[in-house]
Amino acid sequence: MRFNKIKLSLAGAMVSTALVGAASLGGTASAATSCATATSAAACGGMAALIKAAKAEGSLNVIALPANWANYGAIIAAFHKKYGITVNSYNPNGSSQDEINAIIADKGRSSAPDVIDVGTNFAITAKGQHLLSPYKVATWNAIPAALKDPAGYWFDDYGGFVAIGCNSAVVKACPTSFAQMLQKGKGYKIGINNNPTASASALAAVMAAAIANHGSLNNVKAGVNYFAQMNKNGNFVATVAGPSTVQSGATNIVIWWDYLQAGSISSLPGYAKKWKVVIPRDAAMAEYYTQAISSSAPHPAAARLWEEFLYSTQGQNLWLAGKARPVELAYMTAHHTATPKLLAALPPAPTKGIQYPTQAQITKAEAVVSATWPTAVTSGP
């Protein structure tokens, strides 16, 4: 899910190593009120005040966070253990667009999302629709300037590379490029993780395909044409590809983020050795995902505390444990707060030829894909 203007190299970073009222809070009502709209922990009266207000709310609503996505199962468990706040996880297999839709459709309900984790383009769109609340975590300065909204309406969290994953136990010769995946008669059953008109990860697969097929980040139609040809060849599978489709045999090749391949498919029982993950040699593309707080969050203090947790050393290392590259990785490496063992376990990444789409390129690509995918790839997910 990550779309953004990136100046920090992922590979370089790796190599360089409902608001509660006065009655329920007693004397802390004013603190809770300020924490509900605070743009930083300091503005809330400090971390102790934020923690107290969040605990009084007692719950946090998250959406579209599968337990095996970038280690979110462990992250949610750690947050609950540390603060005793119940985390309600809704629609775990939802897309970025589903998250935005939920903010709008569920506004005023106790089950509405408090926070979102989406592709940056979705966060920027949500900001334009006045759906987000600005907030700057304590480690704000450790987040590169290009990877956050200056006012704090959104900020990137973790990222990785578009990768090809393959079940080597059933595919005789696993492809290492987009070009090879077009070959007929190889038994390929190739899937992407959702529809590229609604999912950042799927759109990224199309953009990477464009790079590999005489297009570019400015000409993503080449990527749509690529999948249309793959579909015509009988290699494309109309499904939301992921761990379940790999286990069922519906897909034997998945084009998805490297850290999700490593964290959620390679970790399946019996797949550690047979699931092979590579960065396609004809397209090295990297992106981040983005965090944001809903302006209508039913638990606004808990939402802010959640972000503080994610961007703390503990939270960043938990993403690292999920084999994702946390946005503060360069800072953590320089200050020796990244766990060495976790750094060493990151999926291999290229050091040259990496392309990072700008927000303008992603916005253009999104428009092109939305207009052409439904007819060009008629059986797409």
N, C-alpha and C positions, 0 to 999 in steps of 0.2 A: 504494500500500500504506500509507497513513498514517492511523492512528486515534489520537486523543489529546485531552487537555485542553490547549487552546492559549490562551495569553494574549498571545503575540507575534503581531502582525498581519503576515502575509506581505507584503501590499501595503505596509504601513507600513514594513517593513524595506527594501523595494525603493525606496520613494519617499524615505525618509530616507537615501536613496541606494540424533606420539607422542612424548612427552617423552623427550629423549635422556638416557642415563645417564652415570655418572661416567667410564666408560671412553672414551666418544666425545668428552667435553668436557674430559678431563684435569683440570686444576686449577680449572676453572670450574663444576664440578658443583654446588656449593652455590648459586652465582648462578643457574644454570639452574633449580634446584629452587625457589628463592624467586620467580623470574620466572614460573614456571608457575602460581603461586597468588597473585601480587602483585595488590593492589587499586589500584596506581598504579605509574608508572615509578620514583618515588622509593622505594617499598617494595621494588623490585627491585634497588635500588642505583644508580639513575639510568638515563638513556637509553642511555649507552654499554654498560652491563651488559645492558639489555634487547635492544639491537641484537645484541650478541654471542651471547646465548642464542637469539634468533630465527634468526640466521644458522646456528647449530649445528644447529638443527632442520631448516632448509633448505627447508621447504615450508609452504604455507598452503592450506587447503581452503575455498573459497567455494561458495555455492550460489544458484541462481536469480538470477544477475546477467547478463542479456544485455549484450553489448558496447555496444549502442546505448541502454541504459537509463541515463539520467542520466550518461552519459559513462564508464561503468564499463570499457569497453575501454581507454580512455586511462589511467584510474586504475590498473588492474591492471598495465598496461605500465610506468607511472611507478614504481610500488612495486617491481616486479621490477628495473628499471634502477637504482634507488637503493640497494637492499639485496641484490640478487642472489638473492632468495628466489623459488623456483618457486611460482607460483599455479596451483593445480588448480581449474578451474571446472566444477562439476557441475550437471547439470539446469538450464541457463541459462534455460529458459522455464518453470520451476516457479513455483508459487504460494507464498504465505506459509505455508499449511498444509503444503505439501510440505516446506518447510524444517524445520518442527517435527517432522514425521513422520520426516525423515531423521536428526535428532538422536537420536530414540528408537530407530529401526530399525537404525542403523549404529553405535551405541555400541560402543566397543572395537575398531572397524575403523580402519585407517589412512586410509580414505577418508571418514570421518565429517566433518561440517561443523565447522570451527573457529569460524566467525562466521556470523551471520545478518543479513539486512536484510529486515524484515517490517513489517506494519502493527502499530501499537502494541498493539492488543488481543491480537494473537498473542504479542507479547513478554511482556505481562502474564500471559497464560495459561501461557507457558513458565516464567516465574518461579515461578508457583504450583505447577508440576510439578517444581520444583527442577532445571530443565534449564540454568540460566544461572549464570554466574560474575560476581560484581561487579567492576567496574573503572572508575576515573575517569581520563580522559585529562588531559594537562597543561593543556588549555584548558577544563577543566570549568566554570570560572566564567563563560566566555563563552556557555555554553548556558543559555538561560532556565530558571528553576526549574521551570516548568510543563511543560517538555519533556524531563524526565529523571526517572528513579527516584532518590530521595534517596541510596540506598545504592550506586547505580551498576550495578544489574542490567540496565538498558536506558537508552538515551539517543537522542533524535531526531537525524536527520541532514540531510535535505533535504525540501522539499515543494513544493506548487504547487496549482493549481486544477483542478477537474473541468471539462473543456472539450469542445466539439463540433468535431471535425475533419471536413472535407468535401472531396471531390474535385470542384472546380469545373469540371473539364473534362468531367465526365459528369453532374453534377447541375446542372440549369439554374438553380435558385435555392437556394443553400445555406441550410439552416435556422440560425437564430440563437437558438432557444429550444427547450425540451422540447416545448412546445405544438405548434410547427410540425412536429416529427418524427412526430407522429401522423397527419398528413395522408396520405390515400390517393392512389394514382395518380401519385406524384411520382418513382417509380423509386428510392426510398430503399432501401438495403441497409445497415442499421444494426447495428453490433456493439459489444460491450463486451469488455474484456480479461480473459476467464475467467469462471468461475462465482462469483457473489457469496456462495455458501456457503463458499468456500474462498479467495477472493482479496480482498485489501483494496481494490484499485483498482476491481474490479467492484462491491463493496459500496458504495463511495463513489458510483458512478454511480447506484445505486438510491436512496441517501440524497438525492442532489441532485435526482433525479426526484421524490422525495416532497415536497421543498420547493416544487417548481414545480407540484405538482398537489394543492393544498389539503391537504397533509399537513404534516409538519414533521420535524425531527430526532428528535422524540419520537413520531412517528407514521409510521414508514417503510413501513407496509403500503400507504400511498398510492403509494409508489414501485414496489412489487411489482405493484399493480393497473395502474399506468402501463405497465410492460413487458408485462403480460398483454394489455393493449389493443393495444400496438404489435405484439405477436406475432399477435394476431387480425387486425390490419389488413394483415398480410403484410410489414411493414417490418423486423421483427427477424430477424437472421441468427444461427442457432445455431452459433457458432464462437468461438474465442479470437482476437478481433480484434487486429490489429497490422500492422506493415509488410508482412508476407507476404500477408495477406488483402487489403490495399489494392492491392498490386502485381498480384495474381491477379484482382482485380475481384470477389472474394467479398463484400467490403464497400466501399462508397463513402462511408460516414459512420462515424466511430468516436467513442464517448464514452469519454474517457481523460484522463489528466493533461495539462495544457498543455505542460509541459516535455518529455514523451515524444512528444507530437504534433510539437513543434517539433524535437526532437533526433533522432527516429528515423524519422519519416514525411516531414516536410518536407525532410529531408536526402537522401531517396531520389533517384536520378538522374531528373531531369525533374519533380520534385514541388515544388521550391522556390516556384514561383509559383502552381501550381494547387491545392496543398493549403492550404485556408483554415482557420484555427483561431480560435475565439471562445469567450469565457466566456459561457455561456447567460444571456441577459438576465433570465430568470425564476428563476435559481438560481446564486448565487455562493458556492461552498463550497470551502474549502481545508483541507488536511491535510498532515501530515508522515509520513515513514517512520521506522523505528527500527532502531538497531544494537544488537547484543548478542553476548556471547561464550558459547559452549557450555561448560558445566561439565565436559563430557567431551571437550573439544577434544584431538585428537591432537597438535596443535602449539600449545600454550597461550601460549608466549612470542611466536611469530609472530602469533598472534591479537591479542595486546595491542599489538604493534608496528603491525599493520595499523590498529587503531583510532587510535593516535597519528598515523599518517600521514593518515588521513581527516580528522581534526580539526585538522591543522596548516594553516597559511595555504595551502600548496601544495595540499593535499587539498581544502580548502573551495573554492578557486578552480577546481579541476578539476570539481567539481560545478556550479559556476557556469557553467563553459564548456559544460556539458551543458544549459544553460538551466533548471536547477533552482535553487531558492532555498535555499542552505545554512543550517543552523540558526544558525550564528554570523554571519549576514549583518549584523544590526544592529550587532554589536560590530565587525565588520570595516569596515563603512562608517564608523563613528565613529572608528576608528583608522586609516583610509585604507590598509587592507591588501587590500581587494577591488579587483580589476582593473577600472578604469573602463570599458574597452571591453566587458568581459563584462557589467557591470551594465547598460549601455545596450542590450545585445542580448537582455535578458530579455523573454519574451512579455508583451504588455500585460496589466495586471491592474486590476480595479476598485478603487476606493478607498472605496466605500460599500456597505453592505448585505451585507458578507461574513459568512458563518456558519461557525463552527468547531465541529464536534461534540465534546462531552465524552466521556470514556471511558465513563461510564454510558450515554450515548445510543448509543454504538457497540456496547456489549455488548448492549443491548436490541435494537438493530437487527439485530445478528447472529443473535440468537435468533429474531426474527420472520421474517427472510429464510430461515433454515435450515428453519423449520417450514412456510413457505408457498410458496417459490419452486418447489420440485420439482413441485408439482401445478398451481400457477397459471400458470407459464410452462413448459409441458411440453416444449417443444423448446429450452429454454435450454441454453447451453454447459455 
